[in-house]
């Protein structure tokens, strides 16, 4: 968690990249991570593929399906990530769904993340109330940030509850859609960004969904601390493989 907080204190807008572990090939997880850091990415979300996602659009769903076909599992991901902190210093966050975590055992999952050097988790289907009631102590015990999502439809009351329960950043979903469904921001999204900025929350916000190039990265980070790119990166990986990572990142800022 400390690596996330240190990154958030930097005097720049953070670029966070999401990719699906085990895609395009099972053994690509570590090479992708290394290439992202070498090319100046500030933070990475490692997608733990799941067969029944809620928030993922078709691009990320397809990459998850392929990763599962490749044989990716929670155990294999953890095995691939062993020793990763000898090579990677930027914050690493696992993004997935609660079902695989529950099957693995929540404390066992958190403990393994801590041993590997994972800084936080994004689990969109873990409700705030359940987290506070059953799992918050575990996350704190293993020094893991739990990153919550907000959308334009989230009430101010709930946003403030999420802000109070957060200890890293808030994942600000730009629109009520799945990943990769939108491109660019309308006045409605800009107004939403300004509204959240006006709430003066204690946790910074990082915007996700709808960011795919330098222009949308700049728009998303006018008021927020950073932005997350997922579907556009997966498309680049699909088209160009690992050799496409460097030029893709260089085009973003």
N, C-alpha and C positions, 0 to 999 in steps of 0.2 A: 504493500500500500504506500510505503514511503516514496517509492519511485514515481507513483502517480502524482503525489502531492508535490514532489520536487519538480516534475515536469510542468505542472500547472503554475508553478511560481516563475517559470521562464517568461521573459519579456518578449513573447512572440505568439503568434497564433499557431496552435498545435495541429498537425496533420496526423490523423489516426486512420489506419487502414484495417479493414476487415478482410480476412480470407478464410476459406474453409479448409480445415486440417485434412490432409490426405488427398488434396486436389491440386492439380489434375492427376497426379500419381500419388500413390500411398506414401512414398518416401520423399515427397516434395516439401513436407511441412518445415523442416529445418532449413533447407536451401532458400525457401521463400522468406522465412524470418530473417535470415542473414542478409539477404539482398535488400529487404526493406530497410533494415537498420543502416546498411552501407550507403543507401541512397537518401538518407536523411529523414526518414519517417520518425515521428516523435513518439508514437504509441501504436501498439498492434492489438487487435482483437482477433483471437484465434477461435474460429467457429468450430464447435463440436457438433458434427453432423447428426441430425435427428430426422426420423422418417415422417414426423407429423408436425412440422413447424407452424407457428401462428403468424409471425410477423414477416417472414421471408417471402420475397417475391419470386417469380419464376427463375431468374438467373441464379440466385443463391440456392433455391430449392433444387435446381438441376445439379449444381455443384455438390450439394449434400448427398443427393441420390448417387452420384458418381463416386463420391468418397466412400459411401457405405458399400457400394459394389466393389470398390478397391480393397475393402476389408477394414476400413477404419472403425475403431471402437474406442471407448473411454480408456481401457487398459493400454491399447497400442499408443494412443496419443500421449498418455503419461510416460510410457516407456520412451517414446521419441523425444520427449522434452527433458528427460533426465540429463543433467549436466548442461542445460541450455544457458545457465548463468555464467558458464565459463566463456561464452561467446557473445551473448546479447546483454546489453545494459539498459535498454529502453523498457518502459513499463509494458507488461504483458497481461492481457485480460482474456479470460476464457468466456466466450459468449455461446450460450446454448439454451437448452430448455430444462425444466426442473425434473422431468421424468427420468432421464438418464442419471442425474445427480442422486435422485431418490433411490433408484435401483442400485447405484454404487454404494449408497450409504452417505448421508450428508456429511457427517463428521469425517468419515474416511476420505471423502472427496476433498473437503477443505484441508485436511491434514496433508494430503498428497500435493495439493496446490502449493501449500506453504513450503513443503520440502523441496519442490521444484524451483520455486521462486516466482510463482504467479502472484500478481498484485491485486487482482480483483476479478469479480464475476459479474456478468450481465445475464440475468435469467428473466426474460420478459414475463413469464407466466408464474413467477413467484410473487404472490400478492404481498403488499406492504404489511397488512395485518398479520399474516402468517409468518412473515419474516420477523417482525417485532416480537411475536409471541413465542416462536419456536427456534429460530435460527440466528437471531442477531448475536447472541452470546458466542455461538460457534464461529461466526465470521470474525468477531472481534478477537476471540481466542487465537485464531490463526492469522490475524493481521491482514484480513482480506477486505477490500472495499466492495460493497455491494452497490452496483450502479443501477439506479431506477430510471425508467423512461417516463417522460411526460409528452403529451400531444397537445394540439391546439384546443382539444375538448376537455383537457384536465382542468378541474376547478382550481381556483386560487387556494381554497382551503386544503385540497389534497396536495397541491404543489408545495405548500408550506410544510405539510406533514412529511412529504418525501425529502424536502430540504433538511428537516430536523433529523431524519433517520440516515442521511447520507454523510459520507466522510471522504468523498473523492470528487466526483463531478456528477452532474445530472445529464442524462442522455436526452437531448431535446429533439424529439421526432418532429420533422418539419411539417408534416401533413398527415392526415388520417388515412394512411394507405400502407401497403406493404413495401418492402425495399425494392428500389429500382422501378417503381411505378410512375414516378414523376421525374421531370428534368427541368431545372430552373425554378425560380421563385416568383410568384405573383405578389401583388400588393398585399394580399391576405396573409401570406407567410411573413412578409417584411413587418407588417403590423404586429403579428404574433411575436416575432423576435423582439421588437421594441417593447411589447407589453411585458414579456418575461424579464427583459433587462430592467424595466422599471420596478420590478418587485424587490430588487436589491437582495437577492438570496445570498446565503452565506457560501453556498457551493457554486463554483463556476459551471457554465453550461457548455456542452459540446453538441453540435448539431449533426444529426444523421438523417438519411433518406433524401434523395434528390440532388446530391452533390456528385458531379462527374467530371468537372474540369476546373480550370483556374478561375473562371468567371463565377461559377456557383460557389466555389470555395471562398472566394473573396466576399460574395454576398452573405454567405452563411456566417462568416466570422466578423462581420461589421460590429456586432454587439456581443457575440459569444467568444469563448476562449479558443475554440477550435472546431474542427469538423471531421466527420468520419465518412470515408468512402468505401463502399462495399461492392455493390453490383457492378459498377464501372470497372473496378479492379479485377473482379472475377472475369468479366468479359475480355479484358486485356490478356489475362492469363490463358483463357481459352483460345484466344486468337494467336497469341505470340509465344506462349509458354514463358519460362523463366527469363528468357532473353528480353522479353517485353517489359519487365518490371522497371528497369532503370529509365527508359524513355517515358514510360507512363508517369512515374513520379516527377520527373523533371518538368513535365508539362503542367503540373498542378500549381506551382507557385514560383 
